[in-house]
Amino acid sequence: MDGIDAVGEALAGQGYLADRALATSVFLAREVGQPLLLEGEAGVGKTEVARALAAATGAELIRLQCHEGIDVHHALYDWDHPRQLLALRAAEVGGTGADVDLWSERFLIRRPLMAALEAEGPVVLLIDEVDRADDAFEAFLLELLSDFAVTVPELGTVRARQHPTVVLTSNRTRELHDALKRRCLYHWIDYPDPSRELAILAAQAPGVPEAIARRVVAGVARLREEELYKLPGVGETIAWARALTALGDGAAPGDALGTVLKVREDLDRVRASGVLEGV
């Protein structure tokens, strides 16, 4: 993908309509080899950037889903202890127990980060929801992304055969450390404006009639102005439009609120306020 416009067209070819600012960030991440940190509210399409980029470039998508308590054994590698034990017992029965190397590669379980380092072909490495991990794991990531190499004490240093394109996402449930942010290119993905959301809806759900699409986009815009626990993302917009299409003629937006609002208090507030009247 040679140029910003080419990046935008390639992503659009996968159904992801990126604005020029986002296309520029993706282009630079590939061109200069820096990780790209995408922040924004849940549901604005951060994860889909990596999916679309991998599909557009023919790269393998390797995803590390971060969570509370994640550590090196979840993210990088672990040892297959049951197989080690079986191999040791088999060797003892055969009288060759002293010859078993329990710390060889055949007992190594490669987690997503190791798989990305050892990949033969191009890779898009998605480190999803990094804000859910703790400070120690964030520090480990900083070291990994600086050198693209890790040391396995039993095997030595493993270096990336080629640098993957790295995309990190954050819902900003906590602030990431400045050291990690300095290592990355940064882009904030906001909710799309109505015209862009209509275009996204047309690309992702072409079977939705235009009249329903416009009503849904207008309804979502109103909901995002309310003080809700969970504002609807683009995924909810698409689900809402598909649900109303399935319900057929005469369906009102309120008939399928469960596709767009997922918190009881939000449902009660919207129904009581009448915010969707006239949509």
Phi and psi restraints in degrees (value plus and minus 20) as a CYANA .aco file:
   2 ASP   PHI    -118.0   -78.0
   2 ASP   PSI      72.5   112.5
   3 GLY   PHI      93.9   133.9
   3 GLY   PSI     141.0   181.0
   4 ILE   PHI     -85.7   -45.7
   4 ILE   PSI     -63.1   -23.1
   5 ASP   PHI     -82.4   -42.4
   5 ASP   PSI     -57.9   -17.9
   6 ALA   PHI     -85.2   -45.2
   6 ALA   PSI     -57.1   -17.1
   7 VAL   PHI     -83.4   -43.4
   7 VAL   PSI     -66.6   -26.6
   8 GLY   PHI     -80.4   -40.4
   8 GLY   PSI     -61.1   -21.1
   9 GLU   PHI     -87.9   -47.9
   9 GLU   PSI     -58.4   -18.4
  10 ALA   PHI     -85.8   -45.8
  10 ALA   PSI     -61.8   -21.8
  11 LEU   PHI     -86.9   -46.9
  11 LEU   PSI     -59.7   -19.7
  12 ALA   PHI     -82.6   -42.6
  12 ALA   PSI     -53.4   -13.4
  13 GLY   PHI     -83.9   -43.9
  13 GLY   PSI     -39.1     0.9
  14 GLN   PHI    -121.7   -81.7
  14 GLN   PSI      -8.6    31.4
  15 GLY   PHI      65.6   105.6
  15 GLY   PSI     -10.1    29.9
  16 TYR   PHI    -128.5   -88.5
  16 TYR   PSI      95.2   135.2
  17 LEU   PHI    -116.0   -76.0
  17 LEU   PSI      77.3   117.3
  18 ALA   PHI    -113.5   -73.5
  18 ALA   PSI     120.7   160.7
  19 ASP   PHI     -95.9   -55.9
  19 ASP   PSI     153.3   193.3
  20 ARG   PHI     -85.2   -45.2
  20 ARG   PSI     -54.8   -14.8
  21 ALA   PHI     -83.1   -43.1
  21 ALA   PSI     -63.3   -23.3
  22 LEU   PHI     -89.2   -49.2
  22 LEU   PSI     -61.9   -21.9
  23 ALA   PHI     -79.7   -39.7
  23 ALA   PSI     -57.0   -17.0
  24 THR   PHI     -84.8   -44.8
  24 THR   PSI     -63.6   -23.6
  25 SER   PHI     -82.8   -42.8
  25 SER   PSI     -62.9   -22.9
  26 VAL   PHI     -84.7   -44.7
  26 VAL   PSI     -62.6   -22.6
  27 PHE   PHI     -79.2   -39.2
  27 PHE   PSI     -66.0   -26.0
  28 LEU   PHI     -86.1   -46.1
  28 LEU   PSI     -58.1   -18.1
  29 ALA   PHI     -79.4   -39.4
  29 ALA   PSI     -60.0   -20.0
  30 ARG   PHI     -96.2   -56.2
  30 ARG   PSI     -57.5   -17.5
  31 GLU   PHI     -94.0   -54.0
  31 GLU   PSI     -62.6   -22.6
  32 VAL   PHI    -121.4   -81.4
  32 VAL   PSI     -27.0    13.0
  33 GLY   PHI      57.1    97.1
  33 GLY   PSI       0.8    40.8
  34 GLN   PHI    -112.7   -72.7
  34 GLN   PSI     126.3   166.3
  35 PRO   PHI     -82.0   -42.0
  35 PRO   PSI     128.8   168.8
  36 LEU   PHI    -130.6   -90.6
  36 LEU   PSI      98.7   138.7
  37 LEU   PHI    -118.2   -78.2
  37 LEU   PSI      98.3   138.3
  38 LEU   PHI    -127.4   -87.4
  38 LEU   PSI     101.4   141.4
  39 GLU   PHI    -136.7   -96.7
  39 GLU   PSI     135.5   175.5
  40 GLY   PHI     142.5   182.5
  40 GLY   PSI     151.5   191.5
  41 GLU   PHI     -85.3   -45.3
  41 GLU   PSI     136.9   176.9
  42 ALA   PHI     -80.1   -40.1
  42 ALA   PSI     115.4   155.4
  43 GLY   PHI      72.2   112.2
  43 GLY   PSI     -11.7    28.3
  44 VAL   PHI    -111.2   -71.2
  44 VAL   PSI     -24.1    15.9
  45 GLY   PHI      84.4   124.4
  45 GLY   PSI       4.0    44.0
  46 LYS   PHI     -87.5   -47.5
  46 LYS   PSI     -69.1   -29.1
  47 THR   PHI     -82.5   -42.5
  47 THR   PSI     -55.9   -15.9
  48 GLU   PHI     -86.3   -46.3
  48 GLU   PSI     -43.2    -3.2
  49 VAL   PHI     -79.1   -39.1
  49 VAL   PSI     -67.5   -27.5
  50 ALA   PHI     -85.4   -45.4
  50 ALA   PSI     -62.1   -22.1
  51 ARG   PHI     -81.6   -41.6
  51 ARG   PSI     -66.3   -26.3
  52 ALA   PHI     -86.7   -46.7
  52 ALA   PSI     -58.8   -18.8
  53 LEU   PHI     -83.8   -43.8
  53 LEU   PSI     -64.2   -24.2
  54 ALA   PHI     -82.4   -42.4
  54 ALA   PSI     -64.8   -24.8
  55 ALA   PHI     -85.4   -45.4
  55 ALA   PSI     -58.8   -18.8
  56 ALA   PHI     -89.5   -49.5
  56 ALA   PSI     -50.9   -10.9
  57 THR   PHI    -120.2   -80.2
  57 THR   PSI     -24.3    15.7
  58 GLY   PHI      53.7    93.7
  58 GLY   PSI      -2.3    37.7
  59 ALA   PHI    -106.6   -66.6
  59 ALA   PSI     137.4   177.4
  60 GLU   PHI     -98.1   -58.1
  60 GLU   PSI     112.1   152.1
  61 LEU   PHI    -112.7   -72.7
  61 LEU   PSI      99.4   139.4
  62 ILE   PHI    -135.6   -95.6
  62 ILE   PSI     101.5   141.5
  63 ARG   PHI    -133.9   -93.9
  63 ARG   PSI     109.9   149.9
  64 LEU   PHI    -130.7   -90.7
  64 LEU   PSI      92.1   132.1
  65 GLN   PHI    -108.6   -68.6
  65 GLN   PSI      93.5   133.5
  66 CYS   PHI     -99.2   -59.2
  66 CYS   PSI     132.5   172.5
  67 HIS   PHI    -175.8  -135.8
  67 HIS   PSI     147.1   187.1
  68 GLU   PHI     -82.5   -42.5
  68 GLU   PSI     109.3   149.3
  69 GLY   PHI      69.6   109.6
  69 GLY   PSI     -18.9    21.1
  70 ILE   PHI     -82.5   -42.5
  70 ILE   PSI     120.7   160.7
  71 ASP   PHI    -160.3  -120.3
  71 ASP   PSI    -191.6  -151.6
  72 VAL   PHI     -78.7   -38.7
  72 VAL   PSI     -56.3   -16.3
  73 HIS   PHI     -89.9   -49.9
  73 HIS   PSI     -44.9    -4.9
  74 HIS   PHI    -104.2   -64.2
  74 HIS   PSI     -52.9   -12.9
  75 ALA   PHI    -121.2   -81.2
  75 ALA   PSI     -53.4   -13.4
  76 LEU   PHI    -130.1   -90.1
  76 LEU   PSI     -83.6   -43.6
  77 TYR   PHI    -181.2  -141.2
  77 TYR   PSI     143.7   183.7
  78 ASP   PHI    -170.7  -130.7
  78 ASP   PSI     151.1   191.1
  79 TRP   PHI    -125.9   -85.9
  79 TRP   PSI     121.6   161.6
  80 ASP   PHI    -102.7   -62.7
  80 ASP   PSI      64.4   104.4
  81 HIS   PHI     -83.7   -43.7
  81 HIS   PSI     -59.4   -19.4
  82 PRO   PHI     -80.4   -40.4
  82 PRO   PSI     -61.8   -21.8
  83 ARG   PHI     -87.4   -47.4
  83 ARG   PSI     -57.5   -17.5
  84 GLN   PHI     -80.9   -40.9
  84 GLN   PSI     -63.3   -23.3
  85 LEU   PHI     -85.2   -45.2
  85 LEU   PSI     -62.8   -22.8
  86 LEU   PHI     -83.3   -43.3
  86 LEU   PSI     -61.8   -21.8
  87 ALA   PHI     -84.8   -44.8
  87 ALA   PSI     -59.0   -19.0
  88 LEU   PHI     -86.3   -46.3
  88 LEU   PSI     -62.2   -22.2
  89 ARG   PHI     -86.1   -46.1
  89 ARG   PSI     -60.9   -20.9
  90 ALA   PHI     -83.7   -43.7
  90 ALA   PSI     -58.8   -18.8
  91 ALA   PHI     -88.8   -48.8
  91 ALA   PSI     -56.7   -16.7
  92 GLU   PHI     -86.0   -46.0
  92 GLU   PSI     -59.6   -19.6
  93 VAL   PHI     -83.1   -43.1
  93 VAL   PSI     -57.7   -17.7
  94 GLY   PHI    -104.5   -64.5
  94 GLY   PSI     -22.3    17.7
  95 GLY   PHI      58.8    98.8
  95 GLY   PSI      -2.0    38.0
  96 THR   PHI    -140.8  -100.8
  96 THR   PSI       7.2    47.2
  97 GLY   PHI     -76.3   -36.3
  97 GLY   PSI     -55.8   -15.8
  98 ALA   PHI     -89.5   -49.5
  98 ALA   PSI     -36.7     3.3
  99 ASP   PHI    -112.9   -72.9
  99 ASP   PSI     -22.1    17.9
 100 VAL   PHI    -102.5   -62.5
 100 VAL   PSI     103.5   143.5
 101 ASP   PHI    -115.5   -75.5
 101 ASP   PSI      78.8   118.8
 102 LEU   PHI     -94.2   -54.2
 102 LEU   PSI     -30.4     9.6
 103 TRP   PHI    -135.3   -95.3
 103 TRP   PSI      16.5    56.5
 104 SER   PHI    -114.0   -74.0
 104 SER   PSI     151.4   191.4
 105 GLU   PHI     -84.1   -44.1
 105 GLU   PSI     -45.0    -5.0
 106 ARG   PHI     -89.1   -49.1
 106 ARG   PSI     -35.4     4.6
 107 PHE   PHI    -123.2   -83.2
 107 PHE   PSI     -15.2    24.8
 108 LEU   PHI    -106.6   -66.6
 108 LEU   PSI     108.5   148.5
 109 ILE   PHI    -118.4   -78.4
 109 ILE   PSI      96.7   136.7
 110 ARG   PHI    -108.4   -68.4
 110 ARG   PSI      97.9   137.9
 111 ARG   PHI    -108.0   -68.0
 111 ARG   PSI     157.9   197.9
 112 PRO   PHI     -74.3   -34.3
 112 PRO   PSI     -62.3   -22.3
 113 LEU   PHI     -86.2   -46.2
 113 LEU   PSI     -61.3   -21.3
 114 MET   PHI     -85.1   -45.1
 114 MET   PSI     -61.4   -21.4
 115 ALA   PHI     -80.4   -40.4
 115 ALA   PSI     -57.8   -17.8
 116 ALA   PHI     -88.1   -48.1
 116 ALA   PSI     -57.5   -17.5
 117 LEU   PHI     -87.4   -47.4
 117 LEU   PSI     -56.9   -16.9
 118 GLU   PHI    -113.4   -73.4
 118 GLU   PSI     -21.2    18.8
 119 ALA   PHI     -80.6   -40.6
 119 ALA   PSI     118.6   158.6
 120 GLU   PHI     -95.5   -55.5
 120 GLU   PSI     -59.0   -19.0
 121 GLY   PHI    -124.7   -84.7
 121 GLY   PSI    -194.1  -154.1
 122 PRO   PHI     -84.5   -44.5
 122 PRO   PSI     124.9   164.9
 123 VAL   PHI    -155.5  -115.5
 123 VAL   PSI     118.7   158.7
 124 VAL   PHI    -125.1   -85.1
 124 VAL   PSI      94.8   134.8
 125 LEU   PHI    -116.0   -76.0
 125 LEU   PSI      94.5   134.5
 126 LEU   PHI    -120.4   -80.4
 126 LEU   PSI      96.2   136.2
 127 ILE   PHI    -125.4   -85.4
 127 ILE   PSI      76.9   116.9
 128 ASP   PHI    -111.7   -71.7
 128 ASP   PSI     114.3   154.3
 129 GLU   PHI      36.0    76.0
 129 GLU   PSI      34.2    74.2
 130 VAL   PHI     -84.1   -44.1
 130 VAL   PSI     -41.2    -1.2
 131 ASP   PHI     -88.6   -48.6
 131 ASP   PSI     -33.5     6.5
 132 ARG   PHI    -102.6   -62.6
 132 ARG   PSI     -35.9     4.1
 133 ALA   PHI    -101.7   -61.7
 133 ALA   PSI     149.5   189.5
 134 ASP   PHI    -115.5   -75.5
 134 ASP   PSI     159.3   199.3
 135 ASP   PHI     -82.7   -42.7
 135 ASP   PSI     -57.8   -17.8
 136 ALA   PHI     -84.6   -44.6
 136 ALA   PSI     -61.3   -21.3
 137 PHE   PHI     -90.0   -50.0
 137 PHE   PSI     -55.4   -15.4
 138 GLU   PHI     -82.0   -42.0
 138 GLU   PSI     -60.1   -20.1
 139 ALA   PHI     -85.1   -45.1
 139 ALA   PSI     -59.6   -19.6
 140 PHE   PHI     -81.7   -41.7
 140 PHE   PSI     -63.3   -23.3
 141 LEU   PHI     -81.4   -41.4
 141 LEU   PSI     -60.4   -20.4
 142 LEU   PHI     -78.3   -38.3
 142 LEU   PSI     -64.4   -24.4
 143 GLU   PHI     -85.4   -45.4
 143 GLU   PSI     -63.0   -23.0
 144 LEU   PHI     -83.0   -43.0
 144 LEU   PSI     -65.2   -25.2
 145 LEU   PHI     -93.1   -53.1
 145 LEU   PSI     -37.2     2.8
 146 SER   PHI     -97.6   -57.6
 146 SER   PSI     -59.2   -19.2
 147 ASP   PHI    -132.4   -92.4
 147 ASP   PSI     -38.2     1.8
 148 PHE   PHI      29.6    69.6
 148 PHE   PSI      24.5    64.5
 149 ALA   PHI    -172.1  -132.1
 149 ALA   PSI     127.2   167.2
 150 VAL   PHI    -158.4  -118.4
 150 VAL   PSI     136.5   176.5
 151 THR   PHI    -130.6   -90.6
 151 THR   PSI     103.5   143.5
 152 VAL   PHI    -119.0   -79.0
 152 VAL   PSI      92.0   132.0
 153 PRO   PHI     -70.4   -30.4
 153 PRO   PSI     -57.6   -17.6
 154 GLU   PHI    -100.4   -60.4
 154 GLU   PSI     -38.1     1.9
 155 LEU   PHI    -141.8  -101.8
 155 LEU   PSI     -40.3    -0.3
 156 GLY   PHI      88.6   128.6
 156 GLY   PSI    -182.0  -142.0
 157 THR   PHI    -109.7   -69.7
 157 THR   PSI     112.8   152.8
 158 VAL   PHI    -130.3   -90.3
 158 VAL   PSI      99.9   139.9
 159 ARG   PHI    -129.4   -89.4
 159 ARG   PSI     129.3   169.3
 160 ALA   PHI     -84.0   -44.0
 160 ALA   PSI     111.7   151.7
 161 ARG   PHI     -88.1   -48.1
 161 ARG   PSI     -53.2   -13.2
 162 GLN   PHI    -173.8  -133.8
 162 GLN   PSI     125.8   165.8
 163 HIS   PHI     -88.7   -48.7
 163 HIS   PSI     105.3   145.3
 164 PRO   PHI     -93.5   -53.5
 164 PRO   PSI     138.1   178.1
 165 THR   PHI    -100.3   -60.3
 165 THR   PSI     100.3   140.3
 166 VAL   PHI    -126.9   -86.9
 166 VAL   PSI     108.1   148.1
 167 VAL   PHI    -141.2  -101.2
 167 VAL   PSI     101.8   141.8
 168 LEU   PHI    -128.2   -88.2
 168 LEU   PSI     121.8   161.8
 169 THR   PHI    -141.6  -101.6
 169 THR   PSI     131.6   171.6
 170 SER   PHI    -167.0  -127.0
 170 SER   PSI     114.3   154.3
 171 ASN   PHI    -109.4   -69.4
 171 ASN   PSI     -17.1    22.9
 172 ARG   PHI      41.8    81.8
 172 ARG   PSI      18.8    58.8
 173 THR   PHI     -91.7   -51.7
 173 THR   PSI     -39.7     0.3
 174 ARG   PHI    -168.8  -128.8
 174 ARG   PSI     140.7   180.7
 175 GLU   PHI     -98.4   -58.4
 175 GLU   PSI     111.2   151.2
 176 LEU   PHI     -98.0   -58.0
 176 LEU   PSI     135.1   175.1
 177 HIS   PHI     -89.0   -49.0
 177 HIS   PSI     127.6   167.6
 178 ASP   PHI     -80.1   -40.1
 178 ASP   PSI     -52.8   -12.8
 179 ALA   PHI     -81.0   -41.0
 179 ALA   PSI     -61.5   -21.5
 180 LEU   PHI     -90.5   -50.5
 180 LEU   PSI     -61.2   -21.2
 181 LYS   PHI     -83.3   -43.3
 181 LYS   PSI     -58.2   -18.2
 182 ARG   PHI     -84.1   -44.1
 182 ARG   PSI     -48.2    -8.2
 183 ARG   PHI     -94.9   -54.9
 183 ARG   PSI     -37.7     2.3
 184 CYS   PHI    -133.3   -93.3
 184 CYS   PSI     136.3   176.3
 185 LEU   PHI     -93.9   -53.9
 185 LEU   PSI     128.9   168.9
 186 TYR   PHI    -145.6  -105.6
 186 TYR   PSI     118.7   158.7
 187 HIS   PHI    -167.6  -127.6
 187 HIS   PSI     113.4   153.4
 188 TRP   PHI    -118.0   -78.0
 188 TRP   PSI     104.7   144.7
 189 ILE   PHI    -120.8   -80.8
 189 ILE   PSI      98.4   138.4
 190 ASP   PHI    -118.3   -78.3
 190 ASP   PSI     151.4   191.4
 191 TYR   PHI     -82.2   -42.2
 191 TYR   PSI     121.1   161.1
 192 PRO   PHI     -90.3   -50.3
 192 PRO   PSI     133.8   173.8
 193 ASP   PHI     -93.1   -53.1
 193 ASP   PSI     145.4   185.4
 194 PRO   PHI     -74.8   -34.8
 194 PRO   PSI     -60.7   -20.7
 195 SER   PHI     -85.4   -45.4
 195 SER   PSI     -60.4   -20.4
 196 ARG   PHI     -90.1   -50.1
 196 ARG   PSI     -57.5   -17.5
 197 GLU   PHI     -85.8   -45.8
 197 GLU   PSI     -55.8   -15.8
 198 LEU   PHI     -81.6   -41.6
 198 LEU   PSI     -62.3   -22.3
 199 ALA   PHI     -85.8   -45.8
 199 ALA   PSI     -59.9   -19.9
 200 ILE   PHI     -83.5   -43.5
 200 ILE   PSI     -63.0   -23.0
 201 LEU   PHI     -82.8   -42.8
 201 LEU   PSI     -60.6   -20.6
 202 ALA   PHI     -85.1   -45.1
 202 ALA   PSI     -55.9   -15.9
 203 ALA   PHI     -96.0   -56.0
 203 ALA   PSI     -58.1   -18.1
 204 GLN   PHI    -108.2   -68.2
 204 GLN   PSI     -46.9    -6.9
 205 ALA   PHI    -156.5  -116.5
 205 ALA   PSI      50.0    90.0
 206 PRO   PHI     -83.7   -43.7
 206 PRO   PSI     -36.7     3.3
 207 GLY   PHI    -101.1   -61.1
 207 GLY   PSI     -24.4    15.6
 208 VAL   PHI    -102.6   -62.6
 208 VAL   PSI     105.7   145.7
 209 PRO   PHI     -80.4   -40.4
 209 PRO   PSI     128.5   168.5
 210 GLU   PHI     -80.3   -40.3
 210 GLU   PSI     -57.4   -17.4
 211 ALA   PHI     -82.3   -42.3
 211 ALA   PSI     -62.4   -22.4
 212 ILE   PHI     -87.6   -47.6
 212 ILE   PSI     -61.2   -21.2
 213 ALA   PHI     -78.4   -38.4
 213 ALA   PSI     -63.7   -23.7
 214 ARG   PHI     -86.9   -46.9
 214 ARG   PSI     -59.4   -19.4
 215 ARG   PHI     -84.5   -44.5
 215 ARG   PSI     -62.8   -22.8
 216 VAL   PHI     -85.7   -45.7
 216 VAL   PSI     -65.7   -25.7
 217 VAL   PHI     -82.2   -42.2
 217 VAL   PSI     -60.6   -20.6
 218 ALA   PHI     -84.3   -44.3
 218 ALA   PSI     -60.9   -20.9
 219 GLY   PHI     -85.1   -45.1
 219 GLY   PSI     -62.3   -22.3
 220 VAL   PHI     -83.4   -43.4
 220 VAL   PSI     -59.8   -19.8
 221 ALA   PHI     -80.5   -40.5
 221 ALA   PSI     -59.7   -19.7
 222 ARG   PHI     -87.2   -47.2
 222 ARG   PSI     -62.3   -22.3
 223 LEU   PHI     -82.3   -42.3
 223 LEU   PSI     -56.4   -16.4
 224 ARG   PHI     -90.5   -50.5
 224 ARG   PSI     -33.0     7.0
 225 GLU   PHI    -109.5   -69.5
 225 GLU   PSI     -29.3    10.7
 226 GLU   PHI    -106.2   -66.2
 226 GLU   PSI     139.9   179.9
 227 GLU   PHI    -108.2   -68.2
 227 GLU   PSI      62.9   102.9
 228 LEU   PHI    -126.3   -86.3
 228 LEU   PSI     136.5   176.5
 229 TYR   PHI     -86.2   -46.2
 229 TYR   PSI     -59.5   -19.5
 230 LYS   PHI    -155.4  -115.4
 230 LYS   PSI      84.7   124.7
 231 LEU   PHI     -91.8   -51.8
 231 LEU   PSI     124.3   164.3
 232 PRO   PHI     -90.6   -50.6
 232 PRO   PSI     116.9   156.9
 233 GLY   PHI    -115.5   -75.5
 233 GLY   PSI    -193.3  -153.3
 234 VAL   PHI     -85.3   -45.3
 234 VAL   PSI     -55.9   -15.9
 235 GLY   PHI     -79.9   -39.9
 235 GLY   PSI     -59.1   -19.1
 236 GLU   PHI     -89.4   -49.4
 236 GLU   PSI     -54.6   -14.6
 237 THR   PHI     -79.1   -39.1
 237 THR   PSI     -66.7   -26.7
 238 ILE   PHI     -84.8   -44.8
 238 ILE   PSI     -64.1   -24.1
 239 ALA   PHI     -83.3   -43.3
 239 ALA   PSI     -60.0   -20.0
 240 TRP   PHI     -83.3   -43.3
 240 TRP   PSI     -65.4   -25.4
 241 ALA   PHI     -84.2   -44.2
 241 ALA   PSI     -60.9   -20.9
 242 ARG   PHI     -86.3   -46.3
 242 ARG   PSI     -58.2   -18.2
 243 ALA   PHI     -85.0   -45.0
 243 ALA   PSI     -64.9   -24.9
 244 LEU   PHI     -86.4   -46.4
 244 LEU   PSI     -54.0   -14.0
 245 THR   PHI     -84.6   -44.6
 245 THR   PSI     -61.1   -21.1
 246 ALA   PHI     -87.6   -47.6
 246 ALA   PSI     -52.3   -12.3
 247 LEU   PHI     -91.8   -51.8
 247 LEU   PSI     -44.7    -4.7
 248 GLY   PHI      67.5   107.5
 248 GLY   PSI    -190.9  -150.9
 249 ASP   PHI     -78.1   -38.1
 249 ASP   PSI     122.0   162.0
 250 GLY   PHI      67.6   107.6
 250 GLY   PSI     -25.4    14.6
 251 ALA   PHI     -89.8   -49.8
 251 ALA   PSI     115.9   155.9
 252 ALA   PHI    -120.3   -80.3
 252 ALA   PSI     131.5   171.5
 253 PRO   PHI     -71.7   -31.7
 253 PRO   PSI     -56.3   -16.3
 254 GLY   PHI     -88.8   -48.8
 254 GLY   PSI     -32.6     7.4
 255 ASP   PHI     -92.2   -52.2
 255 ASP   PSI     -36.1     3.9
 256 ALA   PHI    -153.2  -113.2
 256 ALA   PSI      17.0    57.0
 257 LEU   PHI     -82.2   -42.2
 257 LEU   PSI     -46.5    -6.5
 258 GLY   PHI     -87.0   -47.0
 258 GLY   PSI     -31.2     8.8
 259 THR   PHI    -106.5   -66.5
 259 THR   PSI     -36.5     3.5
 260 VAL   PHI    -137.2   -97.2
 260 VAL   PSI     -44.8    -4.8
 261 LEU   PHI    -139.2   -99.2
 261 LEU   PSI     111.9   151.9
 262 LYS   PHI    -142.1  -102.1
 262 LYS   PSI      -3.5    36.5
 263 VAL   PHI    -147.3  -107.3
 263 VAL   PSI     110.6   150.6
 264 ARG   PHI     -76.2   -36.2
 264 ARG   PSI     -64.8   -24.8
 265 GLU   PHI     -82.2   -42.2
 265 GLU   PSI     -54.6   -14.6
 266 ASP   PHI     -86.5   -46.5
 266 ASP   PSI     -62.5   -22.5
 267 LEU   PHI     -79.6   -39.6
 267 LEU   PSI     -66.9   -26.9
 268 ASP   PHI     -82.7   -42.7
 268 ASP   PSI     -62.3   -22.3
 269 ARG   PHI     -85.2   -45.2
 269 ARG   PSI     -63.8   -23.8
 270 VAL   PHI     -87.3   -47.3
 270 VAL   PSI     -62.1   -22.1
 271 ARG   PHI     -85.7   -45.7
 271 ARG   PSI     -56.5   -16.5
 272 ALA   PHI     -95.5   -55.5
 272 ALA   PSI     -51.7   -11.7
 273 SER   PHI    -100.7   -60.7
 273 SER   PSI     -43.8    -3.8
 274 GLY   PHI      49.3    89.3
 274 GLY   PSI       4.4    44.4
 275 VAL   PHI     -83.4   -43.4
 275 VAL   PSI     -43.4    -3.4
 276 LEU   PHI    -114.5   -74.5
 276 LEU   PSI     -15.4    24.6
 277 GLU   PHI     -83.6   -43.6
 277 GLU   PSI     114.7   154.7
 278 GLY   PHI      67.2   107.2
 278 GLY   PSI     -23.7    16.3
